[in-house]
Amino acid sequence: MTEFLIRNAHTILTMNDTGSELTGHDLLLRDGVIAEIGVGLSTSGEVVDAKNCVVTPGLVNTHHHLYQTLTRAVPGGQDALLFGWLKTLYPIWSRFGPDEMRVSALIGLAELALSGCTLTSDHLYLYPNGARLDDTIDAAREIGLRFHATRGAMSIGESSGGLPPDSLVENEDAILNDCVRVIDAFHDPSEGAMVRVGVAPCSPFSVSRELMRDAAILARDKGVMLHTHLAENEEDIAYSLETFGCRPGQYAEDLGWTGSDVWHAHCVKLDGREIRLFANSRTGVAHCPCSNCRLGSGIAPVRAMRDAGVPVGLGVDGSASNDAGNLMAEARQTMLLQRVANGADAISAREALYIATRGGAEVLGRTDCGQVAVGKRADIAIWDVSGIESAGSWDPAALLLAGPMQVRDLFVEGRQIVRDGHISTIPLAQVINQQNTLARALVDA
């Protein structure tokens, strides 16, 4: 039996059904779940002092491309829109292999953990030189984060009118066969699962209509979720209108890509009809504000989506289009951008944090995560508000207004992943050296 007692928290932001905020309470974590919440609790396990700390559920990242941590701030792509940026990066990514995939995933996952993230999805849609989804799943197990891997794919190369070079596309039968392989090997549908697998063709402009349709059929046969990019910018909308004769939302609906088992990344350019479609079908959205800003894609209509009832979570997106992987920064950016677009009262700091925690868990179908409540998984972030970031704050629980961007302690399934601001599961300095060596080799090539 493994137990931790988190004692005497300044505030616990529960994100439970009533939105309770608890002062001076303790949390008892036992065997991967929250066993008890109260005052003056005791334990035979380890005690963690949370005085001067705010405790939240672990943050949930609903969209990432972990491999891109090896290609941050690449010249030629720093000031490009989405399609131009992709064309700059594709040739570099084509030189990746299993080592690059695994090490870049370790770095990306460690960065997420330090920002308070306990559950992350990853959209891996290219597999050059023997790389497999297995590489990133191994990395997640090593770090200890809860992981929703998605088997992405590209099947339309430049010679067929697509964006990626032909060397990065795959045969569609082989794609579907490998989806079956990784689902059978790794997907765990049970409550408390540490690894789940989804099916995720990259985007409507990099796979065929047939693969989109067949992927949806396969995913539902296997009981797994579906994920892709959708309506990311004006180029994306124009491509859909020209190629498919309809907007992206209609294309998704026609091919079976709506429903509570589907979530789409970005959705910056959804119109009113598409928002209603997603709300009525409970189709989820991964909002990626920093990447959307970096690529000049625009401000997603998060306020309108939330008001309509669309499930919305946050995503850091790839570290080549964000150039960072801090989920607290995404939550703050969400709050700020919705205020820019809709007024200072458009979204509160607490609502943005809800989207980053329980909102993301709901998008990923994880009713066992995303809130601090007895019986839920012991995925807990502890934020020290005694430092300079919160000095002078009248409301330390308003973390996104005046609070730290890095977590002090992090628990996943009741296991301590971050201790006193440091990753405790891997030799991080050594992995950073490996990452930089691999990046230099890519530059030299």
Beta strands, then each sheet from edge to edge (+ up, - down):
strand 1: 3-9
strand 2: 11-13
strand 3: 21-22
strand 4: 25-30
strand 5: 33-38
strand 6: 46-49
strand 7: 53-57
strand 8: 59-61
strand 9: 117-124
strand 10: 146-153
strand 11: 195-201
strand 12: 226-230
strand 13: 262-266
strand 14: 284-287
strand 15: 312-314
strand 16: 380-384
strand 17: 409-412
strand 18: 415-419
strand 19: 422-423
sheet 1: 5+ 4- 1+ 6+
sheet 2: 3+ 2- 7- 16+ 17- 18+ 19-
sheet 3: 8+ 9+ 10+ 11+
sheet 4: 12+ 13+ 14+ 15+
end
